[in-house]
């Protein structure tokens, strides 16, 4: 139990140490600081810092000592002092002492809350922490804002904030640089490109680009700062080790708002204090014994049926429009909001089986920080859980008649405690069970619950499942994903040509066995593409889809060149069946991929719908990070399941009748010939001429 609150507060945080080198400045990292912020402070690039501190690429812990390169070999102490007192006439520094508050510091120095947070941006995201070094602007002086453009020698560096649907390709093209250079200067974007991330770019800013951050409108600011009307309050006793930060996350209040409600907090947070807080909050529930659910939540029964009003997810400071949809199996089906299809129904029970493995953790001497750093499975579980909790909040706002219980499934690849939970009659009365995570455990759970007619939803496994009638796989299999794009190409009456190199024998076998009518371009004796043969297979009166499956750079370049040349006489679109790392190199022109409208199948999409953007924004506000694929999937699977349960039908009936679409994922279940259900909800994505990814109709 004692680890649980620590786990939640450290979900997305790992620690590391830095190495040393000569002729540098030593700098101690404050809580909440990032490499980008430190780079701005010292007028260097993040890459300069990473070059001297390799471990900083993965994480940055408070009090870590970084080595910062200097412009000259001057005295390190002098350089450090220059940073701490950047402008003696305008700024001083303050080291945060135990029990100090923002209110007390602002009062002591006579500065406003806005001025202090502008000078110390990490206060907005991480709150006030003991040991931090704050820059204090002198009363009446405007805080110094960091310039988006920094100069190092003769080079200019520009910061670019990533927006929805942008890719590394489009950003590199926009700033006339390369993907390799972007990744070199921003190691955090190698594996993904989070919306809102500030990318450091070498090059010249585009003429129309405004690199300064957009100002918050007076109307928006007023709305954000408006007092909560009609709020009811309750008493809350402070638990051991709670801080302003943890209280703020629990009650969705800032430190100033908490202090305004409770003036005694101006002396700091103390264990046992009784605070006045808003009632009806969703608090983190401690994990209890194995025989009890990790979390039990009751969603109020609706007093009236919701028909036209949009639903919102209650998170800190705002709401999210629910985007579930229902589609019939007819051609060109009418799309209506899933929330408008709710039917009168009895109370439903949903169970989530999540592998926290608390018992194992309590018996392990490994620190929580080290476990979070090394245990990818635990991080995946916590990410999924964070998304599921937002879905549960959504159900509460919608007043869905659902009770939710979350149990620790204590999983390994071959074992779980599900049999124990079933022996205690914890699962038999559920209307649906989400989990376990491992395929073998999901199958054994479904087998046991089959006699009780309880549907078991497998949330993460991609493996082909054994034929079990009540098992529902939510991730489409690889063959389903590939089949979907061939189905799409045929629906457009396309002429399908395959360019496959000799090393891709499995692809050749798959196409020959499953995709009749596809013609293969001939290869030369040396294994290269026969360009003349490829062009002879293209038809002038139909759209030509060329499926390219090769990791050979020379063959990729030859194919692309031939297809661009062929566009003079016929319509051609380039297709890949799965991600191809060869295309993500500087040797392959992204412009050419855009000209050929590169298309591929995906189980997730990138949407700029307003509801999706708000979801991402609210998730960041609540969890201080961007939602990754596991967090989004946690929301999508959980919310989709709950909405199916309140349609006035069983989950099984809705699976046969309804195709639904959530933030990232589509759920289009079908009955497999040998038994059980699988999902064939796949998106067909392509690069449009505006350099963005779009979903093909």
ZANUVO-651726 format. One line per 10 residues: number of its first residue (from 1); their letters; for each residue x, y, z of C-alpha. Coordinates in steps of 0.25 Angstrom, whole numbers, padded with zeros to 4 digits. Layout:
REM residues N
NUM> A> X:Y:Z  ...
***
This chain:
REM residues 697
1> XXXXXXXXXX> 0000:0000:0000  0011:0010:0004  0016:0009:-0011  0003:0013:-0018  0003:0028:-0016  0018:0028:-0020  0015:0020:-0033  0004:0030:-0037  0013:0042:-0035  0025:0036:-0042
11> XXXXXXXXXX> 0018:0029:-0054  0025:0037:-0065  0038:0040:-0057  0051:0033:-0056  0065:0037:-0051  0079:0037:-0056  0093:0043:-0053  0102:0051:-0062  0117:0050:-0065  0128:0060:-0064
21> XXXXXXXXXX> 0137:0067:-0074  0147:0078:-0073  0145:0093:-0077  0131:0093:-0073  0121:0099:-0063  0115:0090:-0053  0100:0092:-0051  0090:0086:-0041  0076:0083:-0047  0064:0088:-0040
31> XXXXXXXXXX> 0051:0080:-0039  0043:0081:-0052  0054:0087:-0060  0056:0081:-0074  0068:0081:-0083  0062:0091:-0093  0060:0101:-0081  0074:0099:-0077  0079:0101:-0091  0072:0114:-0092
41> XXXXXXXXXX> 0077:0119:-0079  0092:0116:-0083  0090:0120:-0097  0094:0107:-0103  0086:0096:-0110  0080:0083:-0104  0090:0075:-0113  0102:0082:-0106  0097:0078:-0093  0094:0063:-0097
51> XXXXXXXXXX> 0108:0063:-0103  0114:0064:-0089  0103:0057:-0081  0098:0045:-0089  0089:0040:-0078  0081:0053:-0079  0075:0048:-0092  0066:0038:-0084  0063:0046:-0072  0066:0057:-0063
61> XXXXXXXXXX> 0065:0056:-0048  0065:0068:-0038  0079:0071:-0032  0086:0064:-0043  0099:0072:-0047  0100:0075:-0061  0112:0079:-0069  0109:0091:-0078  0119:0096:-0089  0124:0110:-0088
71> XXXXXXXXXX> 0127:0120:-0099  0141:0121:-0093  0150:0114:-0083  0147:0124:-0073  0145:0121:-0058  0134:0112:-0055  0129:0118:-0042  0128:0132:-0050  0120:0125:-0061  0111:0119:-0051
81> XXXXXXXXXX> 0109:0131:-0043  0105:0138:-0056  0094:0129:-0058  0088:0130:-0044  0089:0145:-0044  0086:0147:-0059  0084:0162:-0057  0087:0167:-0043  0079:0180:-0045  0066:0172:-0048
91> XXXXXXXXXX> 0067:0158:-0042  0071:0151:-0030  0070:0136:-0026  0064:0128:-0015  0066:0114:-0011  0052:0108:-0006  0053:0104:0009  0044:0093:0015  0029:0097:0018  0031:0110:0009
101> XXXXXXXXXX> 0019:0113:0000  0018:0121:-0013  0009:0131:-0006  0020:0133:0005  0031:0135:-0005  0023:0144:-0014  0019:0153:-0001  0034:0153:0004  0039:0158:-0009  0027:0166:-0013
111> XXXXXXXXXX> 0025:0160:-0027  0012:0155:-0034  0009:0140:-0036  0009:0142:-0051  0023:0149:-0051  0029:0138:-0042  0023:0127:-0051  0028:0134:-0064  0042:0134:-0058  0041:0120:-0054
121> XXXXXXXXXX> 0032:0112:-0064  0034:0099:-0057  0026:0104:-0045  0013:0103:-0054  0015:0088:-0057  0022:0082:-0045  0018:0092:-0034  0028:0097:-0022  0038:0087:-0017  0048:0088:-0006
131> XXXXXXXXXX> 0062:0091:-0011  0058:0098:-0024  0066:0110:-0028  0056:0121:-0032  0059:0134:-0040  0052:0145:-0033  0049:0157:-0042  0050:0171:-0035  0036:0176:-0031  0031:0184:-0043
141> XXXXXXXXXX> 0040:0179:-0053  0035:0171:-0064  0040:0156:-0064  0050:0153:-0074  0044:0144:-0085  0053:0134:-0093  0055:0138:-0107  0050:0126:-0117  0063:0129:-0125  0077:0126:-0119
151> XXXXXXXXXX> 0090:0129:-0125  0102:0120:-0124  0114:0125:-0131  0109:0128:-0146  0097:0118:-0145  0083:0122:-0142  0074:0112:-0134  0059:0113:-0135  0049:0106:-0126  0037:0100:-0132
161> XXXXXXXXXX> 0025:0095:-0124  0019:0082:-0130  0004:0083:-0134  -0006:0072:-0137  -0003:0064:-0150  0011:0069:-0152  0022:0059:-0155  0037:0060:-0154  0037:0060:-0170  0028:0072:-0170
171> XXXXXXXXXX> 0036:0080:-0159  0049:0077:-0166  0044:0082:-0179  0038:0094:-0173  0051:0098:-0167  0060:0093:-0179  0067:0083:-0170  0068:0068:-0169  0061:0058:-0160  0075:0053:-0155
181> XXXXXXXXXX> 0079:0067:-0151  0065:0068:-0143  0067:0055:-0136  0082:0059:-0133  0078:0072:-0126  0065:0066:-0120  0067:0051:-0116  0053:0051:-0109  0047:0051:-0123  0054:0038:-0128
191> XXXXXXXXXX> 0043:0029:-0124  0031:0038:-0125  0027:0053:-0128  0018:0057:-0116  0008:0069:-0119  0013:0081:-0111  0028:0077:-0111  0037:0089:-0113  0047:0084:-0124  0061:0091:-0125
201> XXXXXXXXXX> 0063:0094:-0140  0076:0098:-0148  0072:0107:-0160  0065:0119:-0164  0051:0121:-0159  0040:0122:-0170  0035:0136:-0173  0021:0133:-0169  0025:0126:-0156  0023:0133:-0143
211> XXXXXXXXXX> 0032:0126:-0133  0027:0134:-0121  0017:0127:-0113  0003:0131:-0115  -0003:0140:-0104  -0015:0136:-0096  -0027:0144:-0100  -0033:0152:-0089  -0046:0145:-0090  -0039:0131:-0089
221> XXXXXXXXXX> -0031:0136:-0077  -0044:0141:-0070  -0051:0128:-0072  -0039:0120:-0067  -0038:0129:-0055  -0053:0130:-0052  -0057:0125:-0038  -0064:0112:-0038  -0079:0115:-0036  -0089:0106:-0029
231> XXXXXXXXXX> -0077:0097:-0023  -0080:0090:-0010  -0069:0087:0000  -0064:0076:0009  -0054:0074:0020  -0041:0066:0016  -0030:0061:0026  -0016:0062:0020  -0009:0049:0020  0006:0046:0022
241> XXXXXXXXXX> 0016:0052:0012  0005:0059:0004  0009:0072:-0003  0003:0084:-0010  0006:0077:-0023  -0001:0064:-0019  -0013:0071:-0013  -0014:0080:-0026  -0014:0067:-0034  -0025:0061:-0025
251> XXXXXXXXXX> -0034:0073:-0024  -0031:0080:-0038  -0027:0093:-0030  -0015:0102:-0031  -0006:0104:-0019  -0012:0118:-0018  -0026:0113:-0019  -0024:0103:-0008  -0017:0114:0001  -0029:0124:-0002
261> XXXXXXXXXX> -0039:0113:0003  -0029:0109:0015  -0021:0121:0020  -0014:0112:0030  -0006:0106:0018  0002:0119:0017  0011:0112:0027  0012:0099:0018  0005:0086:0017  0005:0078:0030
271> XXXXXXXXXX> 0001:0064:0033  -0013:0063:0040  -0018:0077:0036  -0033:0078:0032  -0035:0085:0019  -0047:0091:0012  -0047:0085:-0002  -0058:0083:-0013  -0067:0071:-0011  -0069:0061:-0022
281> XXXXXXXXXX> -0055:0060:-0026  -0049:0047:-0031  -0037:0043:-0022  -0027:0033:-0023  -0031:0020:-0016  -0020:0012:-0009  -0018:-0002:-0013  -0023:-0012:-0003  -0022:-0026:0000  -0023:-0036:-0012
291> XXXXXXXXXX> -0037:-0040:-0008  -0042:-0026:-0010  -0043:-0018:-0023  -0032:-0008:-0025  -0042:0002:-0028  -0057:0002:-0027  -0065:0013:-0034  -0080:0015:-0035  -0086:0024:-0046  -0099:0030:-0043
301> XXXXXXXXXX> -0111:0026:-0050  -0117:0036:-0059  -0129:0044:-0055  -0132:0047:-0069  -0128:0041:-0082  -0117:0049:-0090  -0121:0051:-0104  -0115:0064:-0110  -0106:0069:-0100  -0091:0066:-0102
311> XXXXXXXXXX> -0084:0059:-0091  -0071:0063:-0085  -0059:0057:-0078  -0057:0064:-0064  -0042:0067:-0063  -0035:0079:-0057  -0041:0092:-0062  -0049:0087:-0074  -0057:0076:-0081  -0056:0067:-0093
321> XXXXXXXXXX> -0066:0064:-0103  -0069:0049:-0105  -0067:0045:-0119  -0072:0031:-0119  -0080:0027:-0131  -0089:0016:-0136  -0089:0011:-0151  -0099:0001:-0157  -0094:-0010:-0167  -0101:-0003:-0178
331> XXXXXXXXXX> -0094:0004:-0190  -0091:0019:-0186  -0097:0017:-0172  -0102:0029:-0165  -0092:0033:-0153  -0098:0037:-0140  -0093:0040:-0126  -0092:0027:-0118  -0096:0035:-0106  -0110:0038:-0113
341> XXXXXXXXXX> -0112:0023:-0115  -0113:0020:-0100  -0125:0011:-0096  -0131:0009:-0082  -0124:-0001:-0075  -0121:-0007:-0061  -0108:-0005:-0054  -0096:-0011:-0060  -0083:-0016:-0055  -0070:-0014:-0061
351> XXXXXXXXXX> -0057:-0021:-0056  -0043:-0017:-0060  -0032:-0027:-0058  -0019:-0019:-0058  -0005:-0025:-0055  0000:-0016:-0044  0007:-0028:-0037  0007:-0020:-0024  0010:-0033:-0015  0023:-0035:-0023
361> XXXXXXXXXX> 0026:-0020:-0022  0025:-0020:-0007  0034:-0032:-0005  0044:-0026:-0015  0056:-0017:-0009  0057:-0010:-0022  0053:0005:-0021  0041:0010:-0028  0049:0020:-0036  0058:0008:-0041
371> XXXXXXXXXX> 0046:-0001:-0044  0039:0010:-0052  0052:0012:-0060  0054:-0002:-0063  0040:-0009:-0063  0034:-0006:-0076  0022:-0015:-0073  0019:-0007:-0061  0020:0006:-0068  0010:0001:-0079
381> XXXXXXXXXX> 0000:-0003:-0068  0001:0010:-0061  -0001:0017:-0075  -0013:0009:-0078  -0019:0011:-0064  -0018:0026:-0066  -0026:0026:-0078  -0036:0016:-0072  -0038:0026:-0061  -0041:0037:-0070
391> XXXXXXXXXX> -0052:0028:-0077  -0058:0025:-0063  -0058:0040:-0061  -0066:0041:-0074  -0076:0031:-0070  -0078:0039:-0057  -0081:0051:-0064  -0091:0044:-0073  -0097:0038:-0061  -0096:0024:-0067
401> XXXXXXXXXX> -0102:0013:-0058  -0089:0006:-0056  -0081:0000:-0045  -0066:-0001:-0048  -0056:-0010:-0040  -0041:-0011:-0043  -0033:-0023:-0038  -0018:-0026:-0038  -0017:-0038:-0047  -0003:-0041:-0043
411> XXXXXXXXXX> 0001:-0046:-0056  0013:-0052:-0063  0013:-0058:-0077  0008:-0071:-0071  0001:-0068:-0058  -0009:-0059:-0051  -0018:-0059:-0039  -0031:-0059:-0047  -0035:-0073:-0042  -0034:-0067:-0028
421> XXXXXXXXXX> -0043:-0056:-0032  -0053:-0065:-0038  -0052:-0074:-0026  -0057:-0062:-0018  -0068:-0059:-0028  -0062:-0046:-0032  -0064:-0047:-0047  -0076:-0056:-0049  -0086:-0045:-0048  -0079:-0035:-0057
431> XXXXXXXXXX> -0086:-0031:-0070  -0072:-0029:-0076  -0057:-0032:-0072  -0046:-0024:-0078  -0033:-0032:-0077  -0024:-0039:-0074  -0012:-0033:-0082  -0005:-0046:-0086  -0012:-0054:-0097  -0011:-0067:-0090
441> XXXXXXXXXX> -0017:-0061:-0077  -0028:-0055:-0085  -0032:-0068:-0091  -0032:-0076:-0078  -0041:-0065:-0072  -0050:-0065:-0084  -0051:-0081:-0083  -0054:-0080:-0068  -0065:-0069:-0070  -0071:-0075:-0082
451> XXXXXXXXXX> -0082:-0083:-0074  -0086:-0070:-0068  -0087:-0063:-0081  -0077:-0052:-0077  -0070:-0045:-0089  -0055:-0044:-0087  -0049:-0032:-0095  -0034:-0034:-0098  -0028:-0020:-0098  -0014:-0021:-0103
461> XXXXXXXXXX> -0011:-0035:-0109  -0008:-0036:-0124  -0007:-0051:-0124  -0017:-0060:-0131  -0026:-0065:-0121  -0032:-0079:-0119  -0046:-0081:-0122  -0054:-0076:-0109  -0068:-0071:-0111  -0067:-0060:-0101
471> XXXXXXXXXX> -0053:-0055:-0104  -0052:-0041:-0111  -0039:-0037:-0117  -0038:-0022:-0118  -0025:-0021:-0126  -0026:-0025:-0141  -0017:-0036:-0145  -0005:-0033:-0155  -0013:-0041:-0166  -0026:-0033:-0163
481> XXXXXXXXXX> -0018:-0020:-0164  -0012:-0024:-0177  -0025:-0030:-0183  -0031:-0016:-0180  -0023:-0008:-0189  -0025:-0018:-0201  -0040:-0018:-0198  -0039:-0003:-0199  -0031:-0003:-0212  -0041:-0013:-0218
491> XXXXXXXXXX> -0053:-0004:-0214  -0047:0007:-0222  -0045:-0002:-0234  -0030:-0001:-0234  -0020:-0008:-0242  -0011:-0014:-0231  0004:-0016:-0235  0014:-0022:-0225  0029:-0018:-0224  0035:-0028:-0214
501> XXXXXXXXXX> 0050:-0032:-0213  0055:-0046:-0212  0057:-0045:-0197  0042:-0043:-0194  0038:-0057:-0197  0027:-0057:-0186  0021:-0045:-0193  0021:-0051:-0207  0014:-0064:-0200  0004:-0056:-0193
511> XXXXXXXXXX> 0000:-0048:-0205  -0001:-0061:-0214  -0009:-0068:-0204  -0019:-0057:-0200  -0019:-0046:-0210  -0023:-0051:-0224  -0022:-0042:-0236  -0009:-0035:-0231  0002:-0035:-0241  0017:-0035:-0238
521> XXXXXXXXXX> 0027:-0026:-0244  0039:-0034:-0250  0053:-0033:-0244  0066:-0033:-0251  0076:-0045:-0250  0083:-0037:-0239  0071:-0035:-0231  0068:-0021:-0235  0055:-0015:-0241  0052:-0017:-0256
531> XXXXXXXXXX> 0047:-0002:-0258  0042:-0005:-0272  0033:-0017:-0267  0028:-0009:-0255  0023:0003:-0265  0017:-0007:-0274  0008:-0012:-0263  0002:0001:-0260  -0012:0004:-0267  -0015:0018:-0272
541> XXXXXXXXXX> -0030:0017:-0269  -0030:0013:-0255  -0023:0017:-0242  -0011:0009:-0240  -0007:0004:-0226  0008:0000:-0225  0010:-0008:-0212  0025:-0007:-0209  0031:-0016:-0199  0047:-0015:-0199
551> XXXXXXXXXX> 0057:-0010:-0189  0067:-0008:-0200  0070:0007:-0202  0074:0006:-0216  0061:-0002:-0220  0053:0008:-0212  0059:0020:-0220  0058:0013:-0233  0043:0010:-0230  0040:0024:-0226
561> XXXXXXXXXX> 0047:0030:-0238  0039:0021:-0248  0026:0024:-0241  0028:0039:-0242  0032:0038:-0256  0019:0029:-0259  0010:0040:-0253  0012:0048:-0266  0003:0037:-0273  -0006:0030:-0262
571> XXXXXXXXXX> -0010:0032:-0247  -0001:0025:-0238  -0001:0023:-0222  0010:0017:-0214  0006:0007:-0203  0013:0000:-0192  0007:-0011:-0183  0015:-0008:-0170  0025:0003:-0165  0038:0003:-0174
581> XXXXXXXXXX> 0050:0010:-0167  0057:0011:-0180  0047:0022:-0184  0051:0030:-0171  0065:0034:-0176  0071:0046:-0183  0073:0037:-0195  0059:0037:-0198  0052:0050:-0202  0040:0052:-0194
591> XXXXXXXXXX> 0035:0061:-0205  0034:0049:-0214  0026:0041:-0204  0016:0053:-0203  0015:0053:-0218  0012:0039:-0218  0002:0040:-0207  0009:0029:-0199  -0002:0021:-0193  -0002:0010:-0182
601> XXXXXXXXXX> -0012:0003:-0172  -0011:0006:-0157  -0019:0002:-0145  -0019:0016:-0139  -0021:0030:-0146  -0016:0044:-0144  -0028:0053:-0143  -0029:0068:-0142  -0044:0067:-0138  -0047:0077:-0127
611> XXXXXXXXXX> -0051:0066:-0117  -0038:0059:-0119  -0029:0071:-0117  -0037:0074:-0105  -0035:0060:-0100  -0020:0061:-0102  -0019:0075:-0095  -0027:0071:-0083  -0019:0058:-0081  -0007:0067:-0081
621> XXXXXXXXXX> -0013:0076:-0071  -0016:0064:-0062  -0004:0056:-0064  0007:0066:-0068  0011:0058:-0080  0005:0055:-0094  -0004:0042:-0095  0004:0031:-0101  -0002:0020:-0109  -0005:0011:-0096
631> XXXXXXXXXX> -0012:0023:-0089  -0020:0026:-0101  -0024:0011:-0102  -0027:0010:-0088  -0037:0021:-0090  -0043:0016:-0103  -0045:0001:-0099  -0051:0005:-0085  -0060:0016:-0090  -0064:0008:-0102
641> XXXXXXXXXX> -0068:-0004:-0093  -0076:0005:-0084  -0084:0011:-0095  -0087:-0002:-0101  -0093:-0007:-0087  -0103:0004:-0087  -0109:0002:-0100  -0121:-0006:-0095  -0114:-0018:-0101  -0103:-0028:-0096
651> XXXXXXXXXX> -0088:-0026:-0100  -0089:-0038:-0109  -0101:-0032:-0117  -0094:-0018:-0118  -0082:-0025:-0123  -0090:-0031:-0135  -0098:-0019:-0138  -0089:-0006:-0135  -0076:-0001:-0141  -0070:0010:-0131
661> XXXXXXXXXX> -0059:0020:-0132  -0052:0026:-0120  -0040:0036:-0119  -0030:0027:-0127  -0036:0013:-0129  -0048:0007:-0137  -0055:-0005:-0132  -0062:-0013:-0142  -0064:-0027:-0137  -0067:-0039:-0145
671> XXXXXXXXXX> -0069:-0054:-0142  -0057:-0063:-0146  -0061:-0075:-0153  -0055:-0084:-0142  -0061:-0076:-0131  -0058:-0064:-0123  -0058:-0049:-0128  -0047:-0041:-0134  -0046:-0026:-0137  -0045:-0022:-0152
681> XXXXXXXXXX> -0045:-0007:-0149  -0033:-0002:-0157  -0030:0012:-0163  -0025:0015:-0177  -0015:0027:-0175  -0008:0035:-0186  0001:0047:-0188  -0007:0058:-0194  -0001:0070:-0202  -0001:0079:-0189
691> XXXXXXX> 0009:0069:-0183  -0001:0064:-0173  -0006:0050:-0170  -0021:0048:-0174  -0031:0036:-0173  -0035:0031:-0187  -0050:0030:-0189
***
